Amino acid sequence: MPTKREAPEEQRERLRQEELKNNPTGSLNDGFNRGSSPNLSGMGWKETGVLILVLIVGYIVYKFFF
């Protein structure tokens, strides 16, 4: 009986599941460390609005004092 070859996607998923089974706290650690690195591409609309508001207020304060 010939063995069935795994598709690359199936192999990646199987390896990922095995890694999660062997190291269950690894993904938890990744989640905690993800917030410590600045990543502007992951910002939502609220964060973007706050950033724009902070920039505008900062510019007004700068113009007021200088």
Contacts in CASP RR format, 6 or more apart in sequence:
PFRMAT RR
TARGET T0000
AUTHOR 0000-0000-0000
METHOD contacts of the structure
MODEL  1
MPTKREAPEEQRERLRQEELKNNPTGSLNDGFNRGSSPNLSGMGWKETGV
LILVLIVGYIVYKFFF
6 14 0 8 1.000
20 27 0 8 1.000
43 51 0 8 1.000
END
